[in-house]
Amino acid sequence: MSAFDLRSLLGVSDEQLMWRVRTQDDADAFAQLVGKWQGSIQRLCVRMIGDVHRGEDLAQEAFSRLFCHRKDYQPSARFSTYLWRVAMNLCYDELRRLKRRPEMPLEFSVVDGDETFSVLDGHASSELQPDASVQRDEQAEMVRCALQKLPEHYRAVLVLRHYENLKFREIADVLDVPEGTVKSRMAEGLDLLQQFLTRAMRAETNPLPRPAPRAKESLVL
């Protein structure tokens, strides 16, 4: 039985794997952590930044930074909290960089497989009518665009809660804020998101009329 199979059988925790990375530079342990968490970290970065390719780059950078600063990891902290925090800080840095470059606005690339987010019940909805795929895609894109308009402290809470299914207590640990602050940001963020979506739906339903074309002037001979 290989070392990988043995560790899986014994149920080695993320914290134990990271401790081996820290103390022994264990490449196999680090590969296991990357394999388990890469998808989640990529989704976080993409939804926070609003760009698929840049989000993937940031996820890679998060794992690179995790390994480079492996000696800073404290065994008393949950590995997941530590990793989420590393990735979130990279996202904040990137958002600040983008704000300093107003000539390059955020562009959101569509991510296949997203579920439509319902601000009415506060949950992701996967119940679709058979002929609703086009409407689903349009609604999902509308939600993604609205999410990018949220201030980053609201966006972080919504992404961690509704897309990554973290508990309020876990989000509080990641963001290093009181749990009550997380809950208030959730309520305020959902309210603001609903306002953005309502405006977008009204604009789609009642588009501004186009100006009438000018009549061609007759030539005076």
Secondary structure as UniProt FT lines:
FT   HELIX           3..10
FT   HELIX           14..24
FT   HELIX           27..49
FT   HELIX           52..68
FT   HELIX           70..72
FT   TURN            75..76
FT   HELIX           79..99
FT   TURN            102..103
FT   TURN            112..113
FT   STRAND          116..118
FT   TURN            119..122
FT   STRAND          123..125
FT   TURN            130..131
FT   HELIX           133..149
FT   HELIX           152..158
FT   HELIX           159..163
FT   HELIX           168..175
FT   HELIX           179..205
//
